[in-house]
Amino acid sequence: MKFSDYKYERPIYEEVKKEFISIIDNINNSCTYEEQKENIKNLNILRNNVETMATLSSIRHSINTLDEFYEKEREYWDEYSPLYEELNSLFYKSVINSKFKDNIAKDFGKQFIDIADYSLKSFSSEIIKDLQEENKLCSKYTKLLASAKIDFEGEERNLSGMGKFMSSTDRDVRIKASNAYYNFFKENEEQFDDIFDQLVKIRTTIAKKLNFDSFVELGYIRMMRTDYNAEMVKNFRSQVLKYIVPVASKLYKRQEERLGLDKLTYVDEGFEFLSGNATPKGSSEYIMESGKKMYSELSKETKEFFDFMMENELMDLVTKKGKAAGGYCTYIPNYKAPFIFSNFNQTSDDIDVLTHEAGHAFQLYMSTWIDMPEINFPTFESCEIHSMSMEFITWPWMDLFFKEDTEKYKFIHLGSAIKFIPYGIVVDEFQHYIYENPNMTKEERKNIWRELEKKYLPHKNYEGCDFLEKGTWWFKQGHIFKNPFYYIDYTLAQICSLQFWKKIREDKENGWKDYLDICKVGGTKSFLEIVKIGNLISPFEDGCVESVIGTIENWLDNVDDKSL
Ligand SMILES: [Zn+2]
């Protein structure tokens, strides 16, 4: 069935609630496990229906934000989602207290039980007011960013509108644009500091009320990290320091030489080639046709997947009036259908949609057997393995899209993965310090940030910008404000995807088999279990980074970047 024929009908909360509670009663009163399992299945039919409607409404609203019908529906879901969430927690309670808990774990996965357990642990009615306060502060941060009005080159611009000037081929433009951009943060320094300070304090209060020593532990629980802890993450950070930082520094040095600069400073970091970035060659129709060819050649599973996505019109990729910004991949349970949304903009991002978002979608397509909505997707660090690895697995087809720019594309792609990891580590270590010491002053926080940059990003040069020099870069990093501890996830997934990069080049058949295996389990397994299923080395084990970095460095060294 085509996406346009998927039927949307707003659920009536009171009715859903009545049915939900009656099924919960049945679950609680089941005499045998068979009976309880049947009731859980019934509940999932109800829950998947709600989920389907919520998702359909949100997709259609994002495709056309001017559509009045779905604007009204969005308002409904904004208001009612927390109430549906509350119903779910009744289910989690039943699961955790079930005398057949072991059987549930056997059928639906221990990971599901852990998720139910963690959901309960991170909530209590005592913290509702604090959670509302936390949300308010997050919205305040978003609003503050959105309030930016920067006069530049005769026009008033917002922060993202400055992007193209900050990566201009003309260095003077980059300098002027960067000055204007960071000046906004400087002018609002006190506000950023205050919002963050309040967030740290309210999160610490919440953690204490839930009987945790600090927010660090609660942060890990909120991220559903069921099988690793802060100590293990620390080991990964030290591997990055030892093995990745030197390779990243070398890349910045090459960038400096390639651009003919005396010193690469913060205004040049995002600018790779005087000749511009690699761009896709051909219209969006051509890109889609090439995507089809790529996935039909990659494997029989990916062919079937991509044909399914095309036939059922499950990809809305081209920019049009009224469409929301950005890109995402989501899942519509009743139709067992992934959905990909994006705004093609004639940059290499368009191809990333076809590889990265399609990687997420392919995982969902391979795990449609899962009926428990909590575990369609795995947790974030595992999710991104599927997407980031697909970006690398599809390398052999990049010449379809980039033609003469292919080598440039690959060099930037692999290079930015290496450059990204140390930055992700800074964000992560920073947050550990912050939440372990919630009473630090604003100045102490900035000093720590700058110290961490010096440790993991030694190339950083803020010449001409005292404001960034004192440690304020993180003001623009939304995760630090809105999604605490969600950042190491990208680096964990990235190091796993780099293992796939290496593996698939050395042994395509087994590499692909490992990838398929991790897609099939969806979210039924924890991160370290998925790592194991994929025959990957755990990022927390010594030797993980070392196992790939040599090959990567070699590949990068062999590119004559100055000729690109
Ligand atoms: Zn992703």
Boltz pocket constraint, residues with backbone or C-beta under 6 A from the ligand:
constraints:
  - pocket:
      binder: B
      contacts: [[A, 356], [A, 360], [A, 383], [A, 384], [A, 387]]
      max_distance: 6.0
